[in-house]
């Protein structure tokens, strides 16, 4: 099996992953994923596509991720891993799609408008 390269995005985060056969090691920006994401929920998000498709521990994943915060980065990596698993075996799509693993969450921060305090919040208005 050759290396599979896919991209996942979420908010301002972009994750490029390189998946190949191995022992289940996930490396994020040169660090082990448990060191990069110390929170258990983030670790769960990265392992979720593997657990759903029952291929946990069969692939090594090398990740380059930048932009955004930790949650956006974790979800961008999850999307990229899901896409790679579908590229590997089209049958995985049937199990991942209903779980929402292949959906690109397009919600991003709304821009700040001029004449306002924030994106939607206005300056305080005084009648008199």
KATALIN-V540373 format. One record per residue. N is the residue number from 1. RES is the residue in one small letter. SS is DSSP state (a for helix, b for strand, c for the rest). BURIAL is # if it has 9 or more other ideal C-beta (glycine too) atoms within 8 Angstrom, else .. Layout:
N/RES/SS/BURIAL
N/RES/SS/BURIAL
//
This chain:
1/x/c/.
2/x/c/.
3/x/c/.
4/x/b/#
5/x/b/#
6/x/b/#
7/x/b/#
8/x/b/#
9/x/b/#
10/x/b/#
11/x/c/#
12/x/c/.
13/x/b/#
14/x/b/#
15/x/b/#
16/x/b/#
17/x/b/#
18/x/b/#
19/x/b/#
20/x/b/#
21/x/b/.
22/x/c/.
23/x/c/.
24/x/c/#
25/x/c/.
26/x/b/#
27/x/b/#
28/x/b/#
29/x/c/.
30/x/c/.
31/x/b/.
32/x/b/#
33/x/a/#
34/x/a/.
35/x/a/.
36/x/a/#
37/x/c/#
38/x/c/.
39/x/c/.
40/x/a/.
41/x/a/.
42/x/a/#
43/x/a/#
44/x/a/.
45/x/a/#
46/x/a/#
47/x/a/#
48/x/a/#
49/x/a/#
50/x/a/#
51/x/a/.
52/x/a/#
53/x/c/#
54/x/c/.
55/x/c/.
56/x/c/.
57/x/c/.
58/x/c/.
59/x/b/#
60/x/b/#
61/x/b/#
62/x/b/.
63/x/b/#
64/x/b/.
65/x/b/#
66/x/b/.
67/x/c/.
68/x/c/#
69/x/c/.
70/x/a/.
71/x/a/.
72/x/a/#
73/x/a/#
74/x/a/#
75/x/a/#
76/x/a/#
77/x/a/#
78/x/a/#
79/x/a/#
80/x/a/#
81/x/a/#
82/x/a/#
83/x/a/#
84/x/a/#
85/x/a/#
86/x/a/#
87/x/a/.
88/x/a/#
89/x/c/.
90/x/c/.
91/x/c/.
92/x/a/#
93/x/a/#
94/x/a/.
95/x/a/#
96/x/a/#
97/x/a/#
98/x/c/.
99/x/c/.
100/x/c/.
101/x/c/#
102/x/c/#
103/x/c/.
104/x/c/.
105/x/c/.
106/x/c/.
107/x/c/.
108/x/c/.
109/x/c/.
110/x/c/.
111/x/c/.
112/x/c/.
113/x/c/.
114/x/c/.
115/x/c/.
116/x/c/#
117/x/c/.
118/x/c/.
119/x/c/#
120/x/c/.
121/x/c/.
122/x/c/.
123/x/c/.
124/x/c/.
125/x/c/.
126/x/c/.
127/x/c/.
128/x/c/.
//
